[in-house]
Amino acid sequence: MPPSISAPAPATTPHIRTKLPGPIARQIIAADERLMSPSYTRSYPLVAKRGRGIVIEDVDGNEFFDFSAGIAVTSTGHCHPEVVAAVQQQAGELLHMSGTDFYYPQLTQLAARLSQIAPMPGPHRIHYGNSGAEAVEAALKLARYHTKRQYIIAFHGAFHGRTMGALSLTSSKAQQRRRFGPLVPGVVHVPYPNLYRRPAGTEPGQYARDTARYIEDWVFRTEVPPEECAAIIVEAFQGEGGYLPAPPAFLQELRRICDKYGILLIIDEVQSGMGRTGKWWAIEHSGVAPDMITVAKGIASGLPLSALITRAEIMDWAPGSHASTFGGNPVAIAAALATIDIIEREAMPNAMEVGEHILARIYDWPQRLPLVGDVRGRGLMIGIELVADKHTKAPAGEQRDHVVELAFERGVLFLGCGSNTLRLSPPLIVTKQQADIALDVLEECILNVGSGKSQRPSWGDEVGAD
């Protein structure tokens, strides 16, 4: 009998035992400031020690509800017993031999499972890496190799990673690109649809189609010859750009354009995939079949693994064209196989059910809470956009950061995305009761910040809150 959804979580509510950060956490943060790269961003001084289910315990014994899931990674919760057992068993048999030069049975076992759930018709081929950025790098190289074309179209607000090729596709924050140029040439960025901020009086479906048609009506006439465009890469649910679900009409129009000009459609599912939106892939909400998808984050419940899944005829590069020493590590694959079992059996249906519960709970927040401009999402990928003025929709970025900090002090871990959006991305095993506790905290924090009476915590400058 598999463990129940709530079995891994030992705490029924957050429990803060010390002033934050606690004394042990302060020592570790001080050492971190001396020894670690200053390029890391930390929104609050959490020093994690252990995790179970949706609960994270810090080094001082404080227990938090994790509504970030390690940035949408721990899909089955922290240390799900089935994942831990699979990792322990595989670690006792073989840790590494490099699947790029030798063979593992695990490589094809996971590839077969991924092929079964892929959002486009088969047959498929799979390339393994260790991170979302590596999957995107592989997609970028393969698109150019297969098509013999140079240009790639990406979108404003996109985040595809920080390695040089992936960074060239990223258009999320200027700091991510500052002083790294010149980047990979041949990348053109175009607008991504934002229904909340569309021009007044425009119909949503037409706005979505027109946003996609900008590529055909403008870019192909002025910047990029369509016969030289290798691929369009897009997030079906934009993550770091503000938790923006792409309208189906937009994705359908992209598919039409790609088919017309022989362009590959690459869907980045690194954050939105593996059941987070209530389906295996966010693209499935649109009915569109991509040519490639990039997968990482939730695929292995916290172990480093990524995959590029393509239609088989596309992955036609010769031996030596691309590989990764650690890609497809057998321990990570063992975690992934267990993760897929859990997601398929219970976590994905739960994501849809609890996600609907959360959206029903917060749907009227734009009417009730002064700071909330919009709520949006699918499954357990939910964004709450904060604005300083409901009429002008002026972004409330500082207030968003303040809400995140207050929630941390009350024992719930949220993160921001975009300039002014709160993201809700808990493990897919979260219960309705746990969600209600977190939403109570979040609503209280938004009201406190909106009142103007709450002060930001003194530790904000100490940890370099972003």
C-alpha positions in Angstrom: 0.0 0.0 0.0 1.6 3.3 -1.0 1.8 6.1 1.6 -1.0 8.6 1.6 -0.5 12.0 0.2 -0.1 13.7 3.5 2.1 10.9 5.1 5.5 12.6 4.6 4.6 15.8 6.5 5.2 15.7 10.2 3.8 19.1 11.1 0.2 20.3 10.8 1.1 24.0 11.1 4.2 26.1 10.8 6.1 26.4 14.1 8.5 29.3 14.7 10.6 28.8 17.8 13.2 31.5 17.6 13.6 35.0 16.3 14.5 34.8 12.6 17.1 34.1 11.7 18.0 32.0 14.7 21.4 31.9 16.3 22.8 28.9 14.3 21.3 30.3 11.1 23.1 33.6 11.7 26.5 31.8 12.0 25.9 29.9 8.7 24.8 33.1 6.9 27.9 34.9 8.1 30.1 32.0 6.8 28.1 32.1 3.5 28.9 35.8 3.1 32.6 35.0 3.4 32.8 31.9 1.3 30.0 31.7 -1.3 29.5 33.5 -4.6 27.8 36.9 -4.1 25.8 36.2 -7.3 23.2 34.1 -5.4 19.9 35.8 -4.5 18.2 35.1 -1.2 14.8 36.5 -0.5 15.0 35.7 3.3 17.4 34.0 5.7 16.2 30.4 5.6 19.0 27.9 6.4 17.4 24.5 5.7 18.3 21.4 7.6 15.7 18.8 6.7 12.4 18.4 4.9 9.4 16.1 5.0 6.4 16.6 2.7 5.7 20.3 2.5 7.6 21.1 5.7 11.1 22.5 5.9 12.9 22.6 9.2 15.7 25.1 9.6 18.9 24.6 11.6 17.3 26.2 14.7 14.3 23.9 14.7 11.8 26.3 13.1 9.3 24.6 10.9 8.0 26.2 7.7 5.3 25.3 5.1 7.2 25.3 1.8 5.0 26.9 -0.9 8.0 27.3 -3.2 9.0 23.6 -3.5 12.6 24.6 -3.9 11.6 26.6 -7.0 9.1 24.1 -8.3 11.5 21.2 -7.9 10.3 18.9 -5.0 7.2 17.8 -6.9 6.5 14.9 -4.6 7.4 16.8 -1.5 10.6 16.8 0.5 12.1 13.3 1.0 9.1 11.3 -0.2 9.7 7.8 1.2 9.4 6.1 -2.2 11.9 8.5 -3.7 14.3 8.1 -0.8 14.1 4.3 -1.0 14.7 4.3 -4.8 17.8 6.6 -4.3 19.2 4.5 -1.4 18.8 1.2 -3.4 20.5 2.6 -6.5 23.2 4.3 -4.5 24.2 1.0 -3.1 24.5 -0.5 -6.6 26.0 2.0 -8.9 26.7 5.8 -8.6 28.2 6.6 -12.0 29.8 5.2 -15.1 28.8 7.9 -17.7 25.9 7.1 -20.0 27.5 9.1 -22.8 30.3 6.5 -23.2 28.7 3.4 -21.7 25.2 1.9 -21.3 22.9 1.9 -18.4 19.5 0.0 -18.3 18.1 3.0 -16.5 18.7 5.4 -19.4 16.2 3.5 -21.6 13.8 2.7 -18.8 13.2 6.4 -18.1 13.3 7.3 -21.8 10.4 4.8 -22.4 8.4 6.4 -19.5 9.0 9.9 -20.8 8.0 8.8 -24.3 4.7 7.4 -22.9 3.8 10.8 -21.4 5.3 13.1 -24.1 2.9 15.7 -25.4 3.6 15.0 -29.1 3.1 11.9 -31.2 6.0 9.4 -31.2 8.4 7.9 -31.7 10.7 10.0 -29.6 14.3 10.4 -28.7 15.7 11.7 -25.4 18.9 13.5 -24.4 19.8 13.8 -20.7 21.4 16.6 -18.8 21.6 17.9 -15.3 19.6 21.2 -15.3 17.0 23.1 -17.1 19.7 25.3 -18.7 21.4 22.2 -20.0 18.2 21.0 -21.6 17.7 24.4 -23.3 21.3 24.4 -24.5 20.7 21.0 -26.1 17.5 22.2 -27.7 19.2 25.3 -29.1 22.1 23.4 -30.6 19.9 20.6 -32.0 17.5 23.1 -33.6 20.4 24.7 -35.5 21.9 21.3 -36.3 18.7 19.8 -37.6 17.4 22.7 -39.6 20.8 24.1 -40.8 19.3 27.5 -39.9 20.6 30.2 -37.5 17.9 32.3 -36.0 16.0 31.5 -32.8 12.9 33.5 -31.7 12.3 33.8 -27.9 10.0 36.0 -25.8 10.2 39.1 -23.5 10.0 38.0 -19.9 11.3 34.5 -20.7 13.7 32.6 -18.4 15.5 29.7 -20.0 18.7 29.6 -17.8 22.0 31.4 -17.2 24.5 29.4 -19.3 25.6 31.4 -22.3 23.2 29.9 -24.9 20.2 29.7 -22.5 21.0 33.3 -21.3 20.9 34.5 -24.8 17.3 33.3 -24.9 16.5 34.7 -21.5 14.8 38.1 -21.2 13.6 38.2 -17.6 15.9 40.6 -15.7 18.6 42.9 -17.0 21.0 41.9 -14.2 21.0 38.3 -15.5 22.6 39.6 -18.8 24.6 42.5 -17.5 28.3 42.5 -18.5 28.1 39.1 -20.1 27.9 40.2 -23.7 28.3 39.6 -26.5 25.8 36.8 -26.1 25.0 34.1 -28.7 24.0 35.9 -31.9 20.9 35.2 -33.9 18.4 35.5 -31.1 15.4 37.8 -31.5 12.9 38.6 -28.7 9.3 39.3 -29.2 6.3 40.1 -27.0 4.7 37.5 -24.8 0.9 37.8 -24.1 -0.2 39.2 -20.8 -4.0 39.1 -20.6 -4.1 41.2 -17.4 -2.2 44.0 -19.1 -3.6 43.8 -22.6 -4.8 47.0 -24.2 -8.2 48.2 -23.0 -11.1 47.0 -25.2 -9.2 44.1 -26.8 -10.8 40.7 -26.9 -8.6 38.1 -25.2 -8.5 35.6 -28.0 -7.8 38.1 -30.7 -5.1 39.8 -28.6 -3.4 36.4 -28.1 -3.5 35.6 -31.8 -2.2 39.1 -32.7 0.7 38.8 -30.3 1.8 35.6 -32.1 1.2 37.2 -35.5 3.7 39.9 -34.7 6.3 37.4 -35.6 4.9 36.8 -39.1 3.6 40.4 -39.7 6.7 42.3 -38.4 9.7 40.2 -37.5 9.7 38.1 -40.7 9.4 41.3 -42.8 12.0 43.4 -41.0 14.5 41.2 -39.1 14.5 37.5 -39.7 14.0 35.8 -43.1 11.6 32.9 -42.1 13.6 30.4 -44.2 16.5 31.2 -41.8 14.6 30.7 -38.6 15.4 27.4 -36.9 13.0 27.5 -33.9 10.6 29.4 -31.7 11.2 28.6 -28.0 8.4 29.6 -25.6 7.2 28.7 -22.1 3.6 27.5 -22.2 3.3 29.0 -18.7 5.9 31.8 -18.3 7.6 31.3 -14.9 10.1 33.9 -13.9 8.4 36.5 -16.1 5.4 36.6 -13.7 3.6 33.2 -13.7 1.7 34.0 -16.9 -0.2 31.1 -18.6 0.0 31.4 -22.4 -3.5 31.6 -23.9 -4.3 28.6 -26.1 -5.0 30.8 -29.1 -1.5 32.2 -28.8 0.2 28.7 -28.8 -2.1 27.5 -31.6 -1.0 30.4 -33.7 2.6 29.8 -33.0 2.1 26.2 -34.2 0.5 27.5 -37.4 3.4 29.8 -38.1 6.0 27.0 -37.4 4.2 24.6 -39.7 3.9 27.2 -42.5 7.7 28.0 -42.5 9.2 24.7 -41.4 10.3 26.1 -38.0 10.7 23.9 -34.9 8.4 24.7 -31.9 10.3 24.2 -28.6 8.2 24.3 -25.4 10.2 25.0 -22.2 8.4 22.9 -19.6 11.2 23.1 -17.0 9.1 24.8 -14.4 5.6 24.0 -15.6 6.0 20.4 -16.5 5.8 17.1 -14.5 2.1 17.5 -13.4 2.4 21.0 -11.9 -0.5 22.4 -13.9 -2.7 19.4 -13.4 -1.5 17.8 -16.6 1.9 16.3 -17.4 2.7 19.4 -19.4 1.3 22.9 -19.5 1.2 22.8 -23.3 -1.5 20.1 -23.1 -4.0 22.7 -22.0 -3.8 24.2 -25.5 -4.0 21.0 -27.6 -0.8 22.0 -29.4 1.8 19.3 -30.1 5.4 20.7 -30.0 8.5 19.4 -31.7 10.7 19.5 -28.6 10.2 20.0 -24.9 12.7 20.7 -22.2 12.2 19.1 -18.8 14.0 19.5 -15.5 13.1 20.7 -11.9 10.2 18.4 -10.8 11.4 15.4 -12.8 13.4 13.8 -10.0 12.0 15.4 -6.8 15.2 17.3 -6.1 18.0 15.3 -7.7 19.8 17.0 -10.7 18.4 15.7 -13.9 17.0 17.2 -17.1 15.8 15.8 -20.4 15.3 17.1 -24.0 12.4 15.1 -25.6 12.0 15.4 -29.3 10.2 13.8 -32.2 12.7 11.0 -33.2 13.4 12.3 -36.7 14.6 15.6 -35.3 17.3 14.3 -33.1 19.6 13.4 -36.0 22.9 14.7 -34.8 26.0 12.6 -35.2 28.0 10.9 -32.4 30.1 13.5 -30.6 27.8 16.4 -31.4 26.5 16.9 -27.9 26.7 15.0 -24.6 27.0 15.4 -20.8 29.2 13.4 -18.5 26.7 13.3 -15.6 23.5 13.5 -17.7 21.3 10.5 -16.9 23.0 9.7 -13.7 21.6 6.3 -12.5 20.7 7.7 -9.0 18.9 10.7 -10.4 17.1 8.4 -12.8 16.0 6.1 -10.0 14.5 9.2 -8.3 12.8 10.2 -11.5 11.2 6.8 -12.1 9.8 6.9 -8.5 8.7 10.5 -9.0 6.8 9.6 -12.2 5.0 6.8 -10.4 3.9 9.1 -7.5 2.8 11.9 -9.9 0.8 9.6 -12.1 -0.8 7.8 -9.1 -1.8 10.7 -6.9 0.2 13.9 -7.1 -1.1 15.1 -10.5 -4.8 14.6 -9.7 -4.1 16.3 -6.4 -2.4 19.2 -8.0 -5.6 19.8 -10.1 -7.9 19.4 -7.1 -6.0 21.5 -4.6 -5.1 24.1 -7.3 -8.8 24.6 -8.0 -9.5 24.9 -4.3 -6.8 27.6 -4.0 -8.1 29.5 -7.1 -11.6 29.4 -5.7 -10.4 30.7 -2.4 -8.5 33.7 -3.9 -10.6 34.5 -7.0 -12.2 37.5 -5.2 -8.9 38.9 -3.8 -8.7 41.5 -6.6 -12.0 42.9 -5.4 -11.3 42.5 -1.6 -7.6 43.2 -1.1 -6.3 46.7 -2.2 -2.9 45.4 -3.3 -4.1 42.5 -5.5 -4.5 43.2 -9.1 -4.9 39.8 -10.6 -4.9 36.1 -9.7 -4.2 33.4 -12.4 -2.9 29.9 -12.7 -3.5 26.3 -13.5 -3.1 23.4 -11.0 -0.4 24.3 -8.5 1.2 27.0 -10.6 -0.5 30.1 -9.4 0.4 33.8 -9.6 -0.9 36.7 -7.5 0.0 40.1 -9.0 0.3 43.0 -6.7 -0.3 46.6 -7.9 -0.1 49.9 -6.2 -3.1 51.3 -8.1 -6.0 49.2 -9.6 -6.6 51.7 -12.4 -3.1 52.2 -13.6 -1.9 48.8 -12.6 1.4 50.2 -11.4 3.5 47.3 -10.2 3.9 47.0 -6.4 7.3 45.4 -6.4 8.5 46.6 -3.0 5.2 45.6 -1.4 5.5 42.1 -3.0 8.9 41.7 -1.4 7.6 42.9 1.9 4.7 40.3 1.8 7.2 37.5 1.1 9.3 38.6 4.0 6.4 38.8 6.4 5.1 35.4 5.3 8.6 33.9 6.1 8.4 35.4 9.6 5.0 33.7 10.0 6.4 30.3 8.8 5.3 30.1 5.2 7.8 30.1 2.3 6.8 32.0 -0.9 8.8 33.5 -3.7 8.3 36.3 -6.1 8.5 36.2 -9.9 8.4 39.0 -12.4 8.6 42.5 -11.0 5.6 42.3 -8.7 4.0 38.8 -8.7 3.8 36.3 -5.8 4.1 32.7 -7.0 2.4 29.7 -5.3 4.2 26.5 -6.3 4.0 24.1 -3.4 4.8 20.4 -3.7 2.1 18.5 -5.6 1.2 16.5 -2.5 0.0 19.6 -0.5 -3.5 19.1 1.1 -6.4 21.5 1.1 -6.0 22.0 4.8 -2.3 22.9 4.4 -3.2 25.3 1.5 -5.8 27.0 3.7 -3.3 27.6 6.5 -0.8 29.1 4.0 -3.5 31.3 2.4 -4.6 32.6 5.8 -1.0 33.7 6.4 -0.7 35.2 2.9 -4.0 37.1 3.1 -3.0 38.6 6.5 0.4 39.6 5.2 -1.1 41.3 2.1 -3.5 43.2 4.3 -0.8 44.3 6.7 1.5 45.5 3.9 -1.4 47.2 2.2 -2.3 49.1 5.4 1.2 50.7 5.4 1.6 50.0 9.0 4.0 47.0 8.7 7.8 47.6 8.8 10.1 45.4 6.7 12.3 43.2 8.8 15.7 44.4 9.9 17.5 41.3 8.4 16.5 42.3 4.8 19.7 44.1 4.1 21.8 41.5 5.9 20.9 38.7 3.6 20.7 40.8 0.4 17.0 40.2 -0.2 16.2 40.3 -3.9 
